[in-house]
Amino acid sequence: RPATTSLLVNRLNTQILTDRVDVGPLSVVAGAIRSAIDTTSNAQPSGALVSRLAQDKTTPFGAVLYHPWESTTFYGSFLQSLQPGQTAPATGVTNPLQVLPPFTGNQYEAGAKVSVTPSLEIKGALFQVEEANAVINSAGAFSSDGTQHNRGLEMTVTGRVLPSLTLFGGFTTFNAEINSANG
């Protein structure tokens, strides 16, 4: 009987090197992220190895922060990171439970943080996250095909109502768009 599930194990090792330079109300942060991903997929209940992929990569990140007033920060940031690949479904494909190679994702964000009072903070940001897209292709295999772009808005409010009680609330709304490499 074929396996219908897998035990997926992602081992991730990350090191970050960063530096920050402040010039008046402007701060610039830049750095690099060294990531190593080792992913195994084992069929269940047998435990047989279906696939194993390992990859490491160094990626950049950076941010610019502007503090026009002590209570307000505007920022823009970029982050690139190595992400584990997706896993094929157990049925309906020619490569069941196969792990796709890791991919490099990108995240862009621009936003603001305002401390209205010492106990009330409001944050808002526009963002875009780009990640790999996987589909079942015409040959019946689960494979990478283009990218998925998630663009949206995020708002949060944090307020201390008692010395030992802080409330947090917010919302995120986004639009996902899939761009196929095959048209």
C-alpha positions in Angstrom: 0.0 0.0 0.0 1.5 3.4 -1.0 2.3 6.0 1.7 -0.4 8.6 2.1 1.5 10.9 4.5 5.0 11.9 5.2 7.0 13.0 8.1 8.6 16.2 7.0 11.6 17.5 8.9 13.2 20.9 8.2 16.4 21.7 9.9 17.3 25.4 9.6 20.5 27.0 10.8 20.7 30.8 10.5 23.5 33.3 11.3 22.9 37.0 11.0 25.5 39.8 10.7 24.3 43.3 10.9 25.4 46.9 11.4 23.5 50.1 12.1 24.6 53.7 11.4 22.8 56.6 12.9 23.1 60.2 11.5 20.7 62.6 13.3 17.1 61.4 12.8 18.2 58.9 10.1 19.2 55.3 10.8 20.5 52.8 8.2 20.6 49.1 9.0 22.3 46.6 6.7 23.4 43.0 6.9 23.5 39.5 5.7 21.7 36.3 6.6 23.5 32.9 6.2 20.9 30.2 6.1 21.3 26.4 5.7 18.2 24.2 5.1 18.2 20.4 5.3 14.8 19.0 4.5 13.8 15.3 4.6 10.5 13.6 3.7 9.9 10.1 5.1 6.9 8.0 4.0 4.6 7.0 6.9 4.1 4.5 8.4 7.2 2.8 6.9 9.6 5.6 7.6 11.3 5.1 4.2 13.2 8.2 2.9 11.3 9.8 0.0 13.6 12.7 -0.6 16.2 14.9 1.0 17.4 18.3 0.0 20.1 20.5 1.6 21.1 24.0 0.5 22.8 27.0 2.1 22.9 30.6 0.9 23.8 34.1 2.1 21.1 36.8 1.5 21.0 40.5 2.1 18.7 42.7 4.2 18.5 46.4 4.9 16.3 49.1 6.3 16.1 52.9 6.5 14.4 54.5 9.5 13.6 58.1 9.9 12.7 59.6 13.3 11.3 63.1 12.7 10.0 63.2 16.2 10.8 61.1 19.3 7.3 59.5 19.1 7.3 58.7 15.4 9.3 56.4 13.1 8.9 56.0 9.3 10.7 53.0 7.7 11.3 51.0 4.6 12.9 47.6 4.6 14.0 44.8 2.3 14.7 41.2 3.3 15.7 38.2 1.2 15.8 34.8 2.7 16.2 31.1 1.9 12.9 29.2 2.4 12.2 25.4 2.5 10.7 24.0 -0.7 7.1 22.8 -0.8 6.2 19.1 -0.6 4.2 17.3 -3.3 0.9 15.8 -2.2 0.7 12.1 -1.5 -1.7 11.3 -4.3 -2.5 12.6 -7.8 1.1 13.3 -8.9 4.0 11.4 -10.4 6.4 12.5 -7.6 4.3 11.9 -4.4 5.8 13.4 -1.1 8.8 14.7 -3.0 10.3 17.9 -1.5 11.0 20.7 -4.0 14.3 22.6 -3.7 14.6 25.6 -1.3 13.8 28.9 -2.9 14.8 32.5 -2.2 11.9 34.7 -1.0 11.8 38.5 -1.0 10.0 40.8 1.4 9.5 44.6 1.0 7.9 46.7 3.7 7.2 50.5 4.3 5.5 51.8 7.3 5.2 54.0 10.3 5.0 53.6 14.1 3.6 56.3 16.3 3.6 56.4 20.1 0.4 58.4 20.7 1.0 58.3 24.5 3.5 56.3 26.6 0.9 53.5 26.8 -0.6 53.6 23.3 1.2 52.7 20.1 -0.1 52.5 16.5 1.7 50.8 13.6 0.8 50.6 10.0 2.7 49.0 7.0 2.4 48.2 3.4 4.1 45.0 2.4 4.9 42.7 -0.5 6.1 39.1 -0.1 7.4 37.1 -3.1 7.7 33.4 -2.8 7.8 30.3 -5.0 4.7 28.9 -6.5 4.2 25.1 -7.1 1.7 23.4 -9.3 0.9 20.0 -10.8 2.3 20.4 -14.4 1.0 18.8 -17.6 3.2 15.7 -17.0 1.5 15.1 -13.6 4.5 16.2 -11.5 4.4 18.6 -8.7 7.0 21.3 -9.6 7.9 25.0 -9.1 6.2 27.3 -11.6 6.8 31.0 -11.1 6.1 33.1 -8.1 3.3 34.2 -5.8 3.2 37.9 -4.8 1.3 38.8 -1.6 0.7 42.5 -1.4 -1.1 44.1 1.6 -1.7 46.4 4.5 -1.2 45.6 8.2 -2.3 47.8 11.1 -1.8 47.2 14.8 -2.7 49.0 18.0 -1.0 48.2 21.3 -2.2 49.8 24.6 -1.5 49.3 28.2 -4.8 49.6 30.1 -3.4 48.5 33.5 0.2 48.2 34.8 0.0 44.4 34.2 -2.4 44.3 31.3 -1.6 45.3 27.7 -4.1 44.8 24.9 -3.1 44.2 21.3 -5.3 44.3 18.2 -4.9 44.6 14.5 -5.7 43.4 11.1 -4.0 42.4 7.9 -5.5 42.5 4.4 -3.7 41.3 1.3 -4.1 40.3 -2.3 -2.3 37.2 -3.6 -1.3 37.1 -7.3 0.3 34.1 -9.0 2.7 34.6 -11.9 3.3 31.5 -13.8 6.8 30.9 -15.4 5.0 29.0 -18.2 2.7 31.9 -19.2 
